[in-house]
Amino acid sequence: MKNLFDTEGPVMRALSDLSTLIFLNILTLVFSIPIVTAGAALAAMHYVIIEMIEERGDSLFAEYRKRFKENLRNATPIWLIMLAAAGFLYADYRIISGGQIGLPKAMLIPIYAGMFVAAAVYVYVIPLTARFVYSTGAAFKNAAILAAAYFPRTILMVVFTVMIPCLLFNVTRLLPLFFLLGLSFPAYLCALLYVPVFNKMIGKKEEEDRPWVLEEEEAEEKQE
């Protein structure tokens, strides 16, 4: 019981992580106020969460501000593309669901499919931009590949990213929680799923960059 409440114990670590997520959520909301900068704010949030999971990083605010500035160039066009896609899909949904121009309701099916595809790409593309240096096209391509390759994880990540903020934002009694954890908590849950995938990518890249290491290991195995 004593170890439970030690500085490095599970309770204190959980409280520390919770306070970090709350601070990150508030920072992200503040840095997203111009809307156009929301992509960089979200990327910075994901980067700090990755460091938190991997138990790296120093000053939270300094690290967040640094990553926000670094991601303004890369994350902003990605965010604007995703925002435009979301606006297009939502406009189509409103037109068809409103029934004002006599379109059949069955046309909502491809709209729903498009929304899911956009969400599936989104849950990877921002973290990829935060963790790696990609061109805009490469970021979307890799996000689509990961979304398909890790489909069960993708479904969970979409549920976390969409359902939790919607629930907190639309239920009046839970609205304060949206401003405290509405963005960072779903991102943290998603990071628990995508960080192992990213680590596999890093390990594979290192093997490709150092083929001689594999050759030496294979030679040693043959000698044994």
Phi and psi restraints in degrees (value plus and minus 20) as a CYANA .aco file:
   2 LYS   PHI     -84.0   -44.0
   2 LYS   PSI     -63.7   -23.7
   3 ASN   PHI     -84.5   -44.5
   3 ASN   PSI     -44.5    -4.5
   4 LEU   PHI     -82.0   -42.0
   4 LEU   PSI     -54.2   -14.2
   5 PHE   PHI    -127.4   -87.4
   5 PHE   PSI      -6.0    34.0
   6 ASP   PHI     -86.3   -46.3
   6 ASP   PSI     143.6   183.6
   7 THR   PHI     -76.6   -36.6
   7 THR   PSI     -58.2   -18.2
   8 GLU   PHI    -116.8   -76.8
   8 GLU   PSI     -10.1    29.9
   9 GLY   PHI     -95.8   -55.8
   9 GLY   PSI     147.9   187.9
  10 PRO   PHI     -83.4   -43.4
  10 PRO   PSI     -56.1   -16.1
  11 VAL   PHI     -87.4   -47.4
  11 VAL   PSI     -69.2   -29.2
  12 MET   PHI     -85.7   -45.7
  12 MET   PSI     -56.6   -16.6
  13 ARG   PHI     -87.5   -47.5
  13 ARG   PSI     -58.7   -18.7
  14 ALA   PHI     -84.5   -44.5
  14 ALA   PSI     -62.0   -22.0
  15 LEU   PHI     -85.9   -45.9
  15 LEU   PSI     -58.3   -18.3
  16 SER   PHI     -85.0   -45.0
  16 SER   PSI     -64.0   -24.0
  17 ASP   PHI     -84.3   -44.3
  17 ASP   PSI     -58.9   -18.9
  18 LEU   PHI     -83.8   -43.8
  18 LEU   PSI     -64.3   -24.3
  19 SER   PHI     -84.3   -44.3
  19 SER   PSI     -56.3   -16.3
  20 THR   PHI     -84.0   -44.0
  20 THR   PSI     -63.7   -23.7
  21 LEU   PHI     -84.6   -44.6
  21 LEU   PSI     -58.7   -18.7
  22 ILE   PHI     -84.0   -44.0
  22 ILE   PSI     -66.6   -26.6
  23 PHE   PHI     -81.9   -41.9
  23 PHE   PSI     -62.4   -22.4
  24 LEU   PHI     -82.3   -42.3
  24 LEU   PSI     -60.7   -20.7
  25 ASN   PHI     -82.6   -42.6
  25 ASN   PSI     -65.1   -25.1
  26 ILE   PHI     -85.1   -45.1
  26 ILE   PSI     -63.9   -23.9
  27 LEU   PHI     -78.6   -38.6
  27 LEU   PSI     -64.7   -24.7
  28 THR   PHI     -85.1   -45.1
  28 THR   PSI     -61.3   -21.3
  29 LEU   PHI     -82.8   -42.8
  29 LEU   PSI     -62.7   -22.7
  30 VAL   PHI     -85.6   -45.6
  30 VAL   PSI     -65.9   -25.9
  31 PHE   PHI     -93.8   -53.8
  31 PHE   PSI     -31.4     8.6
  32 SER   PHI    -115.7   -75.7
  32 SER   PSI     -19.4    20.6
  33 ILE   PHI     -76.4   -36.4
  33 ILE   PSI     -60.2   -20.2
  34 PRO   PHI     -90.1   -50.1
  34 PRO   PSI     -22.9    17.1
  35 ILE   PHI      48.8    88.8
  35 ILE   PSI     -69.7   -29.7
  36 VAL   PHI     -84.3   -44.3
  36 VAL   PSI     -45.0    -5.0
  37 THR   PHI    -111.8   -71.8
  37 THR   PSI     -16.8    23.2
  38 ALA   PHI     -82.8   -42.8
  38 ALA   PSI     -53.3   -13.3
  39 GLY   PHI     -81.7   -41.7
  39 GLY   PSI     -66.5   -26.5
  40 ALA   PHI     -85.6   -45.6
  40 ALA   PSI     -57.5   -17.5
  41 ALA   PHI     -84.6   -44.6
  41 ALA   PSI     -63.0   -23.0
  42 LEU   PHI     -88.1   -48.1
  42 LEU   PSI     -59.5   -19.5
  43 ALA   PHI     -83.5   -43.5
  43 ALA   PSI     -62.8   -22.8
  44 ALA   PHI     -82.5   -42.5
  44 ALA   PSI     -60.1   -20.1
  45 MET   PHI     -81.4   -41.4
  45 MET   PSI     -65.9   -25.9
  46 HIS   PHI     -83.8   -43.8
  46 HIS   PSI     -59.2   -19.2
  47 TYR   PHI     -81.9   -41.9
  47 TYR   PSI     -65.9   -25.9
  48 VAL   PHI     -85.9   -45.9
  48 VAL   PSI     -56.8   -16.8
  49 ILE   PHI     -85.0   -45.0
  49 ILE   PSI     -60.3   -20.3
  50 ILE   PHI     -80.5   -40.5
  50 ILE   PSI     -64.2   -24.2
  51 GLU   PHI     -84.4   -44.4
  51 GLU   PSI     -55.9   -15.9
  52 MET   PHI     -85.1   -45.1
  52 MET   PSI     -63.1   -23.1
  53 ILE   PHI     -85.8   -45.8
  53 ILE   PSI     -59.6   -19.6
  54 GLU   PHI    -106.5   -66.5
  54 GLU   PSI     -14.2    25.8
  55 GLU   PHI      36.6    76.6
  55 GLU   PSI      27.5    67.5
  56 ARG   PHI    -144.1  -104.1
  56 ARG   PSI     155.2   195.2
  57 GLY   PHI      77.9   117.9
  57 GLY   PSI     138.1   178.1
  58 ASP   PHI    -139.3   -99.3
  58 ASP   PSI    -129.9   -89.9
  59 SER   PHI     -89.0   -49.0
  59 SER   PSI     104.6   144.6
  60 LEU   PHI     -83.5   -43.5
  60 LEU   PSI     -71.7   -31.7
  61 PHE   PHI     -86.0   -46.0
  61 PHE   PSI     -62.7   -22.7
  62 ALA   PHI     -83.1   -43.1
  62 ALA   PSI     -62.5   -22.5
  63 GLU   PHI     -86.1   -46.1
  63 GLU   PSI     -62.7   -22.7
  64 TYR   PHI     -82.2   -42.2
  64 TYR   PSI     -67.5   -27.5
  65 ARG   PHI     -82.4   -42.4
  65 ARG   PSI     -59.6   -19.6
  66 LYS   PHI     -82.9   -42.9
  66 LYS   PSI     -67.1   -27.1
  67 ARG   PHI     -89.7   -49.7
  67 ARG   PSI     -51.6   -11.6
  68 PHE   PHI     -82.0   -42.0
  68 PHE   PSI     -66.6   -26.6
  69 LYS   PHI     -84.2   -44.2
  69 LYS   PSI     -61.3   -21.3
  70 GLU   PHI     -86.1   -46.1
  70 GLU   PSI     -52.1   -12.1
  71 ASN   PHI    -112.1   -72.1
  71 ASN   PSI     -21.9    18.1
  72 LEU   PHI     -79.0   -39.0
  72 LEU   PSI     -59.8   -19.8
  73 ARG   PHI     -95.1   -55.1
  73 ARG   PSI     -64.3   -24.3
  74 ASN   PHI    -103.8   -63.8
  74 ASN   PSI     -62.0   -22.0
  75 ALA   PHI     -99.7   -59.7
  75 ALA   PSI     -47.4    -7.4
  76 THR   PHI     -83.0   -43.0
  76 THR   PSI     -69.2   -29.2
  77 PRO   PHI     -83.0   -43.0
  77 PRO   PSI     -54.8   -14.8
  78 ILE   PHI     -84.3   -44.3
  78 ILE   PSI     -64.4   -24.4
  79 TRP   PHI     -82.9   -42.9
  79 TRP   PSI     -62.7   -22.7
  80 LEU   PHI     -86.2   -46.2
  80 LEU   PSI     -56.2   -16.2
  81 ILE   PHI     -85.4   -45.4
  81 ILE   PSI     -65.5   -25.5
  82 MET   PHI     -84.3   -44.3
  82 MET   PSI     -58.1   -18.1
  83 LEU   PHI     -85.1   -45.1
  83 LEU   PSI     -62.2   -22.2
  84 ALA   PHI     -85.0   -45.0
  84 ALA   PSI     -61.1   -21.1
  85 ALA   PHI     -83.7   -43.7
  85 ALA   PSI     -62.6   -22.6
  86 ALA   PHI     -83.7   -43.7
  86 ALA   PSI     -61.7   -21.7
  87 GLY   PHI     -84.3   -44.3
  87 GLY   PSI     -60.5   -20.5
  88 PHE   PHI     -83.6   -43.6
  88 PHE   PSI     -66.1   -26.1
  89 LEU   PHI     -86.1   -46.1
  89 LEU   PSI     -59.5   -19.5
  90 TYR   PHI     -87.1   -47.1
  90 TYR   PSI     -60.0   -20.0
  91 ALA   PHI     -82.9   -42.9
  91 ALA   PSI     -63.4   -23.4
  92 ASP   PHI     -81.7   -41.7
  92 ASP   PSI     -61.5   -21.5
  93 TYR   PHI     -80.8   -40.8
  93 TYR   PSI     -65.4   -25.4
  94 ARG   PHI     -84.3   -44.3
  94 ARG   PSI     -59.0   -19.0
  95 ILE   PHI     -86.0   -46.0
  95 ILE   PSI     -65.9   -25.9
  96 ILE   PHI     -93.9   -53.9
  96 ILE   PSI     -64.1   -24.1
  97 SER   PHI     -88.8   -48.8
  97 SER   PSI     -47.4    -7.4
  98 GLY   PHI     -91.0   -51.0
  98 GLY   PSI     -43.6    -3.6
  99 GLY   PHI      48.2    88.2
  99 GLY   PSI      -0.7    39.3
 100 GLN   PHI     -97.0   -57.0
 100 GLN   PSI     -44.1    -4.1
 101 ILE   PHI    -133.9   -93.9
 101 ILE   PSI      -3.5    36.5
 102 GLY   PHI      51.8    91.8
 102 GLY   PSI       3.2    43.2
 103 LEU   PHI    -100.5   -60.5
 103 LEU   PSI     123.0   163.0
 104 PRO   PHI     -86.2   -46.2
 104 PRO   PSI     126.2   166.2
 105 LYS   PHI     -84.5   -44.5
 105 LYS   PSI     -42.1    -2.1
 106 ALA   PHI     -81.2   -41.2
 106 ALA   PSI     -41.6    -1.6
 107 MET   PHI     -90.3   -50.3
 107 MET   PSI     -29.0    11.0
 108 LEU   PHI     -93.0   -53.0
 108 LEU   PSI     -42.0    -2.0
 109 ILE   PHI     -79.7   -39.7
 109 ILE   PSI     -71.5   -31.5
 110 PRO   PHI     -84.5   -44.5
 110 PRO   PSI     -46.1    -6.1
 111 ILE   PHI     -87.5   -47.5
 111 ILE   PSI     -65.0   -25.0
 112 TYR   PHI     -82.0   -42.0
 112 TYR   PSI     -61.2   -21.2
 113 ALA   PHI     -82.7   -42.7
 113 ALA   PSI     -62.5   -22.5
 114 GLY   PHI     -83.7   -43.7
 114 GLY   PSI     -58.3   -18.3
 115 MET   PHI     -83.2   -43.2
 115 MET   PSI     -61.5   -21.5
 116 PHE   PHI     -86.4   -46.4
 116 PHE   PSI     -63.2   -23.2
 117 VAL   PHI     -81.4   -41.4
 117 VAL   PSI     -64.1   -24.1
 118 ALA   PHI     -81.9   -41.9
 118 ALA   PSI     -62.4   -22.4
 119 ALA   PHI     -86.3   -46.3
 119 ALA   PSI     -58.9   -18.9
 120 ALA   PHI     -83.8   -43.8
 120 ALA   PSI     -59.3   -19.3
 121 VAL   PHI     -91.0   -51.0
 121 VAL   PSI     -61.0   -21.0
 122 TYR   PHI     -79.5   -39.5
 122 TYR   PSI     -62.0   -22.0
 123 VAL   PHI     -86.4   -46.4
 123 VAL   PSI     -35.8     4.2
 124 TYR   PHI    -124.7   -84.7
 124 TYR   PSI     -55.3   -15.3
 125 VAL   PHI     -87.9   -47.9
 125 VAL   PSI     -57.2   -17.2
 126 ILE   PHI     -89.7   -49.7
 126 ILE   PSI     -68.0   -28.0
 127 PRO   PHI     -81.2   -41.2
 127 PRO   PSI     -57.5   -17.5
 128 LEU   PHI     -81.2   -41.2
 128 LEU   PSI     -61.8   -21.8
 129 THR   PHI     -85.6   -45.6
 129 THR   PSI     -54.8   -14.8
 130 ALA   PHI     -90.3   -50.3
 130 ALA   PSI     -56.4   -16.4
 131 ARG   PHI    -112.7   -72.7
 131 ARG   PSI     -51.5   -11.5
 132 PHE   PHI    -146.7  -106.7
 132 PHE   PSI     144.0   184.0
 133 VAL   PHI    -120.7   -80.7
 133 VAL   PSI      90.0   130.0
 134 TYR   PHI    -150.1  -110.1
 134 TYR   PSI     136.7   176.7
 135 SER   PHI     -94.4   -54.4
 135 SER   PSI     145.6   185.6
 136 THR   PHI     -79.1   -39.1
 136 THR   PSI     -65.9   -25.9
 137 GLY   PHI     -83.4   -43.4
 137 GLY   PSI     -62.7   -22.7
 138 ALA   PHI     -86.0   -46.0
 138 ALA   PSI     -56.5   -16.5
 139 ALA   PHI     -83.7   -43.7
 139 ALA   PSI     -64.9   -24.9
 140 PHE   PHI     -86.8   -46.8
 140 PHE   PSI     -60.0   -20.0
 141 LYS   PHI     -81.9   -41.9
 141 LYS   PSI     -69.0   -29.0
 142 ASN   PHI     -86.9   -46.9
 142 ASN   PSI     -55.4   -15.4
 143 ALA   PHI     -84.1   -44.1
 143 ALA   PSI     -61.9   -21.9
 144 ALA   PHI     -84.9   -44.9
 144 ALA   PSI     -59.6   -19.6
 145 ILE   PHI     -84.1   -44.1
 145 ILE   PSI     -66.1   -26.1
 146 LEU   PHI     -85.4   -45.4
 146 LEU   PSI     -59.0   -19.0
 147 ALA   PHI     -80.3   -40.3
 147 ALA   PSI     -58.4   -18.4
 148 ALA   PHI     -98.8   -58.8
 148 ALA   PSI     -60.1   -20.1
 149 ALA   PHI     -90.3   -50.3
 149 ALA   PSI     -51.9   -11.9
 150 TYR   PHI    -138.2   -98.2
 150 TYR   PSI      34.8    74.8
 151 PHE   PHI     -79.2   -39.2
 151 PHE   PSI     -64.8   -24.8
 152 PRO   PHI     -78.4   -38.4
 152 PRO   PSI     -62.1   -22.1
 153 ARG   PHI     -83.5   -43.5
 153 ARG   PSI     -59.4   -19.4
 154 THR   PHI     -79.9   -39.9
 154 THR   PSI     -63.3   -23.3
 155 ILE   PHI     -80.6   -40.6
 155 ILE   PSI     -66.3   -26.3
 156 LEU   PHI     -81.2   -41.2
 156 LEU   PSI     -62.4   -22.4
 157 MET   PHI     -85.1   -45.1
 157 MET   PSI     -58.3   -18.3
 158 VAL   PHI     -85.3   -45.3
 158 VAL   PSI     -62.7   -22.7
 159 VAL   PHI     -81.3   -41.3
 159 VAL   PSI     -66.4   -26.4
 160 PHE   PHI     -80.8   -40.8
 160 PHE   PSI     -65.4   -25.4
 161 THR   PHI     -91.1   -51.1
 161 THR   PSI     -53.7   -13.7
 162 VAL   PHI    -115.5   -75.5
 162 VAL   PSI     -69.7   -29.7
 163 MET   PHI     -91.0   -51.0
 163 MET   PSI     -63.9   -23.9
 164 ILE   PHI     -83.9   -43.9
 164 ILE   PSI     -70.6   -30.6
 165 PRO   PHI     -81.3   -41.3
 165 PRO   PSI     -59.6   -19.6
 166 CYS   PHI     -82.7   -42.7
 166 CYS   PSI     -62.5   -22.5
 167 LEU   PHI     -83.3   -43.3
 167 LEU   PSI     -67.9   -27.9
 168 LEU   PHI     -87.0   -47.0
 168 LEU   PSI     -54.7   -14.7
 169 PHE   PHI     -98.1   -58.1
 169 PHE   PSI     -52.7   -12.7
 170 ASN   PHI    -113.5   -73.5
 170 ASN   PSI     -36.6     3.4
 171 VAL   PHI    -116.1   -76.1
 171 VAL   PSI      95.4   135.4
 172 THR   PHI     -75.1   -35.1
 172 THR   PSI     -62.4   -22.4
 173 ARG   PHI     -86.9   -46.9
 173 ARG   PSI     -43.9    -3.9
 174 LEU   PHI    -117.7   -77.7
 174 LEU   PSI     -22.4    17.6
 175 LEU   PHI     -76.7   -36.7
 175 LEU   PSI     -60.2   -20.2
 176 PRO   PHI     -78.0   -38.0
 176 PRO   PSI     -53.0   -13.0
 177 LEU   PHI     -87.2   -47.2
 177 LEU   PSI     -47.7    -7.7
 178 PHE   PHI     -82.4   -42.4
 178 PHE   PSI     -62.0   -22.0
 179 PHE   PHI     -94.7   -54.7
 179 PHE   PSI     -36.2     3.8
 180 LEU   PHI    -117.9   -77.9
 180 LEU   PSI     -57.6   -17.6
 181 LEU   PHI    -161.7  -121.7
 181 LEU   PSI     -13.0    27.0
 182 GLY   PHI     -83.0   -43.0
 182 GLY   PSI     -47.8    -7.8
 183 LEU   PHI    -126.2   -86.2
 183 LEU   PSI     -63.7   -23.7
 184 SER   PHI     -93.3   -53.3
 184 SER   PSI     -56.6   -16.6
 185 PHE   PHI     -87.0   -47.0
 185 PHE   PSI     -67.6   -27.6
 186 PRO   PHI     -79.8   -39.8
 186 PRO   PSI     -58.3   -18.3
 187 ALA   PHI     -83.6   -43.6
 187 ALA   PSI     -58.0   -18.0
 188 TYR   PHI     -85.0   -45.0
 188 TYR   PSI     -64.2   -24.2
 189 LEU   PHI     -82.4   -42.4
 189 LEU   PSI     -60.9   -20.9
 190 CYS   PHI     -84.8   -44.8
 190 CYS   PSI     -59.9   -19.9
 191 ALA   PHI     -82.7   -42.7
 191 ALA   PSI     -54.5   -14.5
 192 LEU   PHI     -81.1   -41.1
 192 LEU   PSI     -45.7    -5.7
 193 LEU   PHI    -111.7   -71.7
 193 LEU   PSI     -58.3   -18.3
 194 TYR   PHI    -111.1   -71.1
 194 TYR   PSI     -40.1    -0.1
 195 VAL   PHI     -80.3   -40.3
 195 VAL   PSI     -64.8   -24.8
 196 PRO   PHI     -79.8   -39.8
 196 PRO   PSI     -55.0   -15.0
 197 VAL   PHI     -85.9   -45.9
 197 VAL   PSI     -65.0   -25.0
 198 PHE   PHI     -83.3   -43.3
 198 PHE   PSI     -58.7   -18.7
 199 ASN   PHI     -84.4   -44.4
 199 ASN   PSI     -56.3   -16.3
 200 LYS   PHI     -83.2   -43.2
 200 LYS   PSI     -62.0   -22.0
 201 MET   PHI     -81.5   -41.5
 201 MET   PSI     -62.1   -22.1
 202 ILE   PHI     -86.2   -46.2
 202 ILE   PSI     -62.4   -22.4
 203 GLY   PHI     -83.3   -43.3
 203 GLY   PSI     -60.6   -20.6
 204 LYS   PHI     -85.9   -45.9
 204 LYS   PSI     -60.6   -20.6
 205 LYS   PHI     -84.0   -44.0
 205 LYS   PSI     -59.8   -19.8
 206 GLU   PHI     -85.1   -45.1
 206 GLU   PSI     -57.7   -17.7
 207 GLU   PHI     -85.7   -45.7
 207 GLU   PSI     -59.1   -19.1
 208 GLU   PHI     -88.0   -48.0
 208 GLU   PSI     -54.2   -14.2
 209 ASP   PHI     -98.8   -58.8
 209 ASP   PSI     -37.9     2.1
 210 ARG   PHI    -148.6  -108.6
 210 ARG   PSI      43.3    83.3
 211 PRO   PHI     -84.6   -44.6
 211 PRO   PSI     -46.1    -6.1
 212 TRP   PHI     -85.9   -45.9
 212 TRP   PSI     -47.9    -7.9
 213 VAL   PHI     -84.7   -44.7
 213 VAL   PSI     -62.3   -22.3
 214 LEU   PHI     -84.9   -44.9
 214 LEU   PSI     -60.0   -20.0
 215 GLU   PHI     -83.2   -43.2
 215 GLU   PSI     -61.2   -21.2
 216 GLU   PHI     -85.0   -45.0
 216 GLU   PSI     -61.2   -21.2
 217 GLU   PHI     -84.6   -44.6
 217 GLU   PSI     -61.2   -21.2
 218 GLU   PHI     -84.8   -44.8
 218 GLU   PSI     -57.7   -17.7
 219 ALA   PHI     -85.1   -45.1
 219 ALA   PSI     -60.4   -20.4
 220 GLU   PHI     -84.9   -44.9
 220 GLU   PSI     -59.5   -19.5
 221 GLU   PHI     -83.7   -43.7
 221 GLU   PSI     -58.9   -18.9
 222 LYS   PHI     -86.8   -46.8
 222 LYS   PSI     -57.7   -17.7
 223 GLN   PHI     -86.1   -46.1
 223 GLN   PSI     -55.9   -15.9
